[in-house]
Amino acid sequence: MGEQQPTDGDIQDALEWARLRLTELGFFKTQDGLRWAAAYGLVRSVWRNGPIENAHASRPTSRRKALHYGTMFARNTWLTGQAFDVLGSDDQFRLYELEDLVLEREQVWPGCEGSLTDFGWGFLGDIKKHAKQRIDMLAHFEQRLSPDDFLVFASAPWFGFRDDHYGMPRWPACVEAAAGRLRGEDEEFWRAEGDWMARIGPAPAAVTADLEATRELLLESPWELGAENLHWFAWNPILRPRCT
């Protein structure tokens, strides 16, 4: 027997629950908050939670470059920005524009030193199949739902109800916290995380040379810091927002 398709009632119940969680996390209080949540959700669905994860977890080869956390940080945030722009378009084929961006093989990724072909070699067919299936599914629901409901639908299943990723309500607080800590502030953080930060090692010189420029890039366009610098920030508690 085939998989049972959700009814309209099931979908509406799920959307109501998702709207409640989005409200609790403040997505409707920030400018374009829902659109940012949907952009992140699209990237998680079409790109991040797919075969690229296998390439990310695999050792590099003579043909495939290492896809480390800094490269993923740069790629994920850049694609999120692109998805945000796509969702602001009135083009009825806008989701397929995102598909093209995800699957473009030879364009060098912003902030990185390689393309999809370089980083995804050996997984390219699976990446293409996954992205096309997800885009087709999303396009189906975009036709079925109202514009706002579609944004809720796109965001809810994928972003895990986090509010501290790039573009989300608490991202500015994460960036401000990191900037302050890089300036040597936040004694409580250094007492609690000093040993761990010592293991991570000092920030790259390019990060500390101009802390205001670093702060602005993290806030608006992290990929412009470059994958190697972003590698230091990946899984780093320095980007954790301060307790309030």
C-alpha positions in Angstrom: 0.0 0.0 0.0 1.2 3.5 -0.8 2.0 6.1 1.9 -1.1 7.8 3.1 -1.2 11.5 2.0 -2.0 14.1 4.7 -5.5 15.6 4.6 -6.2 19.3 4.5 -7.1 19.0 8.2 -3.8 17.4 9.0 -1.9 20.2 7.2 -3.9 23.0 8.9 -3.3 21.4 12.3 0.4 21.3 11.6 0.5 24.9 10.4 -1.4 26.1 13.4 1.1 24.4 15.7 4.0 25.7 13.7 2.7 29.3 13.8 2.4 29.0 17.6 6.0 28.0 17.9 7.2 30.6 15.5 5.3 33.2 17.5 6.8 32.0 20.8 10.3 32.3 19.3 9.7 35.8 18.0 9.8 35.3 14.3 6.7 37.6 13.8 8.3 40.4 15.8 11.3 40.9 13.6 11.3 42.3 10.1 10.8 39.6 7.5 11.2 37.0 10.3 8.9 34.4 8.8 10.6 34.8 5.4 14.0 34.2 7.0 12.7 31.1 8.8 11.3 29.8 5.5 14.6 30.6 3.7 16.5 28.6 6.3 14.0 25.8 6.1 14.3 25.6 2.3 18.1 25.3 2.5 17.8 22.6 5.2 15.3 20.7 3.1 16.8 21.1 -0.4 20.5 21.2 0.5 21.7 20.7 4.0 19.7 17.6 5.0 20.7 15.6 1.9 23.5 13.8 0.2 25.8 16.7 0.7 26.0 15.6 4.3 27.6 12.4 3.1 30.3 14.4 1.2 30.8 16.5 4.3 31.3 13.4 6.4 33.6 11.7 3.9 37.3 12.0 3.6 38.6 14.0 0.7 40.0 12.1 -2.3 42.3 13.0 -5.2 39.2 14.3 -6.9 37.0 15.6 -4.0 38.1 18.5 -1.8 37.7 18.4 1.9 34.2 19.8 2.8 34.9 21.1 6.3 32.6 23.0 8.7 33.9 26.4 7.6 33.0 25.6 4.0 29.6 24.4 5.0 29.1 27.5 7.2 29.9 29.7 4.2 27.8 27.7 1.8 24.8 27.4 4.1 24.6 31.0 5.0 25.1 32.2 1.4 22.3 29.8 0.2 20.1 31.1 3.0 20.5 34.6 1.7 19.8 33.5 -1.8 16.7 31.6 -0.7 15.5 34.8 1.2 15.8 36.7 -2.0 14.0 34.0 -4.0 11.1 34.1 -1.6 10.8 37.8 -2.2 10.2 37.3 -5.9 6.8 37.1 -7.6 8.1 34.7 -10.2 5.9 31.6 -10.3 9.0 29.5 -11.0 11.0 31.1 -8.2 11.7 27.8 -6.4 13.4 26.4 -9.5 15.7 29.4 -9.4 16.8 28.2 -6.0 17.2 24.7 -7.5 19.5 26.1 -10.2 21.6 27.8 -7.5 22.0 24.7 -5.5 22.9 22.5 -8.4 25.2 24.9 -10.4 28.3 22.7 -10.6 31.1 24.9 -11.7 30.5 28.3 -10.0 33.0 28.8 -7.2 31.1 29.0 -3.9 31.3 32.5 -2.4 33.9 32.5 0.4 35.2 29.1 -0.6 37.9 27.7 -2.9 35.9 25.3 -5.0 32.6 24.5 -6.6 29.9 21.8 -6.1 31.9 19.6 -8.5 35.0 20.1 -6.3 33.3 19.4 -3.0 30.6 17.0 -4.0 32.4 14.7 -6.5 31.1 11.2 -6.1 27.8 12.4 -4.7 26.6 14.7 -7.5 23.9 12.4 -8.9 22.4 11.9 -5.5 22.6 15.6 -4.7 20.8 16.4 -7.9 18.0 13.8 -7.4 17.5 14.9 -3.8 17.3 18.7 -4.6 14.9 18.1 -7.5 12.6 15.9 -5.5 12.4 18.4 -2.6 11.9 21.4 -4.9 9.0 19.6 -6.7 7.4 18.8 -3.4 7.7 22.3 -2.2 6.4 23.7 -5.5 3.4 21.5 -5.1 2.6 22.9 -1.7 3.3 26.4 -2.8 0.4 26.0 -5.3 -1.8 24.5 -2.6 -1.3 26.9 0.3 -1.7 30.6 0.8 1.5 32.7 0.6 1.9 33.0 4.4 0.9 29.4 5.0 3.6 28.3 2.5 6.3 30.2 4.4 5.2 28.5 7.6 5.2 25.1 5.8 8.7 25.7 4.4 10.1 26.7 7.7 8.5 24.4 10.2 9.7 20.9 9.4 13.3 21.8 8.8 14.8 24.4 11.1 14.0 22.6 14.3 12.6 25.7 15.9 16.0 27.3 16.4 16.1 31.1 16.5 19.9 31.7 16.6 21.0 30.9 13.0 22.0 33.5 10.4 19.0 35.7 9.5 17.0 34.6 12.6 15.8 36.7 15.5 18.7 36.0 17.9 21.5 36.0 15.3 22.3 39.6 16.0 22.6 38.8 19.7 25.0 35.9 18.8 27.1 38.2 16.7 27.2 40.9 19.4 28.2 38.4 22.0 31.0 37.0 19.9 32.3 40.5 19.1 32.3 41.4 22.8 34.2 38.3 23.7 36.7 38.8 21.0 37.3 42.2 22.5 38.1 40.5 25.8 34.7 41.3 27.4 32.2 38.9 29.1 34.3 37.6 32.1 31.6 35.0 32.9 32.0 33.5 29.5 35.8 33.3 29.7 35.5 31.7 33.2 33.1 29.1 32.0 34.6 28.4 28.5 38.2 29.4 28.9 39.6 25.8 28.8 37.5 25.0 25.8 38.4 28.1 24.0 42.1 27.4 24.7 41.7 24.0 23.0 40.0 25.7 20.0 42.9 28.0 19.8 43.2 31.8 19.0 41.0 33.4 16.5 42.6 33.8 13.0 44.5 37.1 12.5 42.0 38.0 9.7 39.2 37.9 12.3 40.9 40.0 15.0 42.5 42.6 12.7 39.3 44.6 12.4 36.7 43.4 14.9 34.1 45.9 13.7 34.4 44.6 10.1 34.2 41.0 11.4 31.1 41.9 13.4 29.4 43.5 10.3 30.3 40.5 8.1 29.1 37.9 10.6 25.8 39.8 10.9 25.1 40.5 7.2 27.2 38.2 5.0 29.3 35.6 7.0 30.5 33.9 3.8 32.6 37.0 3.0 34.8 36.2 6.0 36.0 33.1 4.0 35.6 29.5 4.8 38.9 29.1 6.6 38.0 31.9 9.1 34.5 30.6 9.5 36.0 27.2 10.3 37.1 28.7 13.6 33.6 29.9 14.4 31.9 26.6 13.6 30.8 24.8 16.8 32.4 27.6 18.8 30.6 28.7 22.0 31.8 32.2 21.3 28.8 32.6 19.0 26.4 31.5 21.8 24.1 34.4 22.8 24.5 35.7 26.4 22.0 34.5 28.9 19.4 37.1 29.7 
